[in-house]
Amino acid sequence: MSCGAGRTCKTGTCVLDPTSLWDVVIVSAELPPTNKSGGSWDGFGGLPDPYAKAYSKEGTSTHTAQTTYVTDSTTPYWLATTLTGVRASELLASFSVEVWDSDTVYDDYVGGCAIPLSTQVFDGGLYKYTCPETASSVKVTIVFRLKAR
């Protein structure tokens, strides 16, 4: 029985192979037009210049990567493969995304969170996850997909 990339046959059923390798594609995000204090993202007014950072970790294995920034946008579209060749078990153990506002001197943290993954999201489809507002961040929504290698 052929189960396809990233899958293995277990007692006649196709299941996620925990040792299979995956790429993380950060597709887009949605964020508010004002920062945590209700002000402009930039010192001279204006929308944020967002970029995303993706992280995964299992044991001593750590992967980090980021997108490029998009100028003046609350709905950045990256379609960027950030993490590459990450084991499914690592992504299941720990996967998080942060969004930052690129500035000349100091980048501002917009928001982000750990994104709990289930074996069902390892299907190449688009998934949306909303990271809640915290004491130091605003609510952000991340759109991503996992692509088998």
C-alpha positions as semicolon CSV with decimal commas, in nm:
position;residue;x (nm);y (nm);z (nm)
1;M;0,000;0,000;0,000
2;S;0,143;0,339;-0,100
3;C;0,055;0,611;0,150
4;G;0,238;0,904;-0,010
5;A;0,502;1,143;0,118
6;G;0,525;1,171;0,493
7;R;0,299;0,874;0,559
8;T;0,354;0,511;0,640
9;C;0,131;0,206;0,642
10;K;0,042;0,075;0,987
11;T;-0,190;-0,226;1,003
12;G;-0,344;-0,138;0,668
13;T;-0,397;0,231;0,749
14;C;-0,193;0,529;0,631
15;V;-0,059;0,730;0,926
16;L;0,187;1,014;0,971
17;D;0,548;0,891;0,979
18;P;0,704;1,074;1,278
19;T;1,046;1,060;1,112
20;S;0,924;1,213;0,785
21;L;1,062;1,553;0,685
22;W;0,844;1,860;0,634
23;D;0,877;2,221;0,525
24;V;0,682;2,497;0,698
25;V;0,532;2,758;0,467
26;I;0,421;3,081;0,634
27;V;0,155;3,210;0,396
28;S;0,016;3,526;0,554
29;A;-0,097;3,702;0,871
30;E;-0,361;3,942;0,997
31;L;-0,283;4,203;1,261
32;P;-0,447;4,519;1,392
33;P;-0,368;4,866;1,250
34;T;-0,251;4,994;1,591
35;N;0,001;4,865;1,844
36;K;-0,067;4,737;2,195
37;S;-0,101;5,090;2,337
38;G;-0,339;5,196;2,057
39;G;-0,079;5,405;1,876
40;S;0,086;5,388;1,538
41;W;0,329;5,107;1,467
42;D;0,590;5,350;1,339
43;G;0,724;5,661;1,514
44;F;0,607;5,888;1,233
45;G;0,271;5,717;1,191
46;G;0,183;5,438;0,957
47;L;0,118;5,069;0,941
48;P;0,362;4,799;1,050
49;D;0,628;4,643;0,828
50;P;0,566;4,285;0,943
51;Y;0,779;3,976;0,912
52;A;0,730;3,636;1,072
53;K;0,968;3,412;1,264
54;A;0,903;3,037;1,288
55;Y;1,050;2,803;1,549
56;S;1,048;2,432;1,621
57;K;1,237;2,230;1,881
58;E;1,264;1,872;1,998
59;G;1,537;1,773;2,242
60;T;1,859;1,931;2,120
61;S;1,726;1,984;1,767
62;T;1,619;2,344;1,702
63;H;1,504;2,511;1,380
64;T;1,446;2,886;1,337
65;A;1,386;3,098;1,028
66;Q;1,205;3,412;0,920
67;T;1,029;3,570;0,625
68;T;1,120;3,901;0,466
69;Y;0,921;4,204;0,576
70;V;0,624;4,354;0,392
71;T;0,602;4,734;0,392
72;D;0,301;4,905;0,554
73;S;0,060;4,613;0,587
74;T;-0,181;4,462;0,837
75;T;-0,236;4,168;0,602
76;P;0,114;4,064;0,491
77;Y;0,139;3,788;0,233
78;W;0,470;3,602;0,231
79;L;0,413;3,251;0,092
80;A;0,761;3,181;0,229
81;T;0,910;2,843;0,308
82;T;1,072;2,916;0,642
83;L;1,161;2,593;0,820
84;T;1,292;2,319;0,592
85;G;1,347;1,949;0,648
86;V;1,197;1,934;0,997
87;R;1,088;1,596;1,136
88;A;0,715;1,559;1,194
89;S;0,782;1,458;1,555
90;E;0,969;1,787;1,614
91;L;0,685;1,997;1,474
92;L;0,434;1,804;1,684
93;A;0,648;1,863;1,994
94;S;0,702;2,237;1,946
95;F;0,601;2,481;1,674
96;S;0,561;2,855;1,721
97;V;0,536;3,169;1,512
98;E;0,600;3,532;1,604
99;V;0,525;3,845;1,402
100;W;0,753;4,146;1,430
101;D;0,740;4,502;1,294
102;S;1,062;4,587;1,109
103;D;1,199;4,928;1,206
104;T;1,525;5,110;1,138
105;V;1,661;5,099;1,492
106;Y;1,461;4,842;1,691
107;D;1,205;4,588;1,570
108;D;0,878;4,577;1,766
109;Y;0,719;4,253;1,881
110;V;0,366;4,237;1,739
111;G;0,246;3,898;1,867
112;G;0,268;3,525;1,832
113;C;0,235;3,198;2,014
114;A;0,298;2,826;2,021
115;I;0,072;2,659;1,766
116;P;-0,047;2,315;1,872
117;L;-0,033;2,075;1,579
118;S;-0,217;1,749;1,530
119;T;-0,136;1,478;1,279
120;Q;-0,431;1,597;1,068
121;V;-0,255;1,922;0,963
122;F;0,020;1,727;0,787
123;D;-0,185;1,713;0,468
124;G;-0,051;2,011;0,271
125;G;-0,365;2,218;0,332
126;L;-0,388;2,576;0,453
127;Y;-0,442;2,627;0,825
128;K;-0,524;2,941;1,019
129;Y;-0,439;2,989;1,384
130;T;-0,510;3,297;1,597
131;C;-0,264;3,385;1,870
132;P;-0,443;3,567;2,152
133;E;-0,362;3,911;2,281
134;T;-0,128;3,909;2,582
135;A;0,006;4,171;2,823
136;S;0,286;4,249;2,574
137;S;0,130;4,171;2,236
138;V;-0,174;4,212;2,012
139;K;-0,385;3,935;1,862
140;V;-0,240;3,801;1,536
141;T;-0,370;3,537;1,298
142;I;-0,120;3,320;1,110
143;V;-0,194;3,122;0,793
144;F;0,048;2,836;0,728
145;R;0,084;2,497;0,566
146;L;0,309;2,195;0,611
147;K;0,456;2,046;0,295
148;A;0,606;1,695;0,283
149;R;0,956;1,668;0,138
